[in-house]
């Protein structure tokens, strides 16, 4: 993921800057394209929150997984409100970063919500993360991990 976010900062839900190299190293990363105004997004986000919480807080060691929110909100305030109201404790590309348009193009995002699961290189493991979580729950993470080529000792 260092390649994808090289030279950029991400933010946490409290607006603090986070170095992507540190936060995303050796992790499977879900790029979550979503927005507060989108009702299917508001429907899926709590499901994604539960998935994320179970993987990171209820497994030992925590799963090597991180989410980066790429906002399609209409304003920075709307994005911040959505993150505070509904999101897990994951990261986001800052609202005003024009790189979100490049990411949408790179990952062929034509509709939201979309959860694209990627390797460290930014290569796609699956662009059907949302469907897989809905259909298979936590078990889909094992497949993502196998596709990610990262060292791990995670077990479900």
C-alpha positions in Angstrom: 0.0 0.0 0.0 3.0 2.2 0.3 2.9 2.5 -3.5 -0.7 3.5 -3.6 -0.5 6.2 -0.9 3.1 7.2 -1.3 3.8 10.8 -0.4 0.3 11.3 1.0 -1.2 11.4 4.5 -4.3 9.7 5.7 -6.5 10.8 8.5 -8.2 9.0 11.4 -11.8 9.7 12.4 -10.6 12.5 14.7 -8.8 14.3 11.9 -5.3 13.4 13.0 -2.8 12.7 10.2 -1.5 9.2 9.9 1.5 8.0 7.8 0.2 5.3 5.4 3.6 3.5 5.4 3.2 2.8 9.1 -0.5 2.2 9.3 -0.9 -0.1 6.2 2.4 -2.1 6.2 1.9 -5.8 6.0 -1.9 -5.6 6.0 -4.7 -6.5 3.6 -6.4 -3.2 2.8 -10.0 -2.5 2.0 -10.6 0.7 0.0 -14.1 1.8 0.9 -15.7 4.1 -1.6 -18.8 5.5 0.1 -20.8 8.6 1.1 -23.2 9.7 3.8 -25.9 10.7 1.3 -26.0 7.2 -0.3 -28.6 4.9 1.4 -27.0 1.6 0.3 -23.7 3.0 1.8 -25.5 3.7 5.1 -27.0 0.2 5.0 -23.6 -1.5 4.5 -21.4 0.7 6.7 -22.6 -0.9 10.0 -22.0 -4.4 8.5 -18.5 -3.3 7.6 -18.0 -1.8 11.1 -18.9 -5.1 12.7 -16.7 -7.1 10.4 -13.7 -4.7 11.1 -14.3 -4.8 14.9 -14.5 -8.6 15.0 -11.3 -8.9 13.0 -9.3 -6.3 14.9 -10.6 -6.4 18.5 -12.0 -10.0 18.9 -9.1 -12.0 17.4 -5.7 -12.6 18.9 -3.4 -11.4 17.4 -5.5 -8.7 15.6 -6.0 -9.4 12.0 -3.7 -7.7 9.5 -6.5 -5.6 8.0 -7.1 -1.9 7.5 -9.8 0.1 5.8 -9.2 3.4 4.0 -12.4 5.4 3.3 -12.5 7.3 0.0 -15.3 9.8 0.3 -17.9 10.8 -2.2 -19.5 13.1 0.3 -20.5 16.6 -0.8 -18.4 18.5 1.8 -15.7 17.9 4.4 -18.3 18.4 7.1 -20.6 15.8 5.7 -17.6 13.4 5.5 -16.6 14.1 9.1 -20.1 13.6 10.3 -20.5 10.3 8.5 -17.1 9.1 9.8 -18.1 10.0 13.4 -21.7 8.7 13.2 -21.2 5.4 11.4 -17.6 4.4 10.7 -15.3 2.1 12.5 -11.9 3.2 13.8 -10.5 3.2 10.3 -8.5 5.6 8.1 -9.6 8.0 5.3 -8.1 9.9 2.5 -8.6 13.6 3.4 -11.7 15.1 1.8 -9.8 17.8 -0.2 -7.2 15.4 -1.6 -7.8 15.2 -5.4 -6.2 11.8 -5.4 -9.6 10.3 -4.7 -10.5 10.9 -8.4 -7.4 8.9 -9.5 -8.3 6.1 -7.1 -11.8 5.9 -8.5 -10.4 5.7 -12.0 -7.7 3.2 -11.1 -10.2 0.9 -9.4 -13.0 1.5 -11.9 -15.5 2.8 -9.4 -18.7 3.5 -11.1 -21.1 3.2 -8.2 -21.0 3.2 -4.4 -20.7 1.6 -2.0 -17.7 -0.3 -3.2 -15.2 -2.2 -1.1 -12.1 -3.1 -3.1 -9.6 -5.4 -1.3 -6.0 -4.9 -2.3 -2.5 -6.3 -1.7 0.4 -4.2 -0.5 1.2 -3.3 -4.1 -2.3 -1.9 -4.7 -3.1 -4.9 -6.9 -6.8 -6.0 -6.5 -7.5 -9.2 -4.6 -11.3 -8.7 -5.1 -13.6 -5.8 -6.0 -16.5 -7.6 -4.5 -15.6 -7.1 -0.8 -19.1 -5.9 0.1 -20.8 -9.0 -1.4 -18.3 -11.4 0.1 -18.7 -9.9 3.6 -22.5 -10.1 3.3 -22.4 -13.6 1.9 -19.6 -15.2 4.0 -18.9 -13.0 6.9 -15.5 -13.3 8.6 -14.5 -16.4 6.6 -13.9 -14.3 3.5 -10.9 -12.7 5.2 -8.9 -16.0 5.0 -9.2 -15.9 1.2 -8.1 -12.3 1.1 -5.1 -13.1 3.3 -4.1 -15.9 1.0 -4.3 -13.6 -2.0 -2.3 -10.9 -0.3 1.1 -12.5 -0.1 1.9 -11.0 3.3 3.6 -12.7 6.2 1.1 -13.6 8.9 0.3 -15.8 11.8 -3.4 -15.0 11.8 -5.9 -17.7 12.4 -9.6 -17.6 12.6 
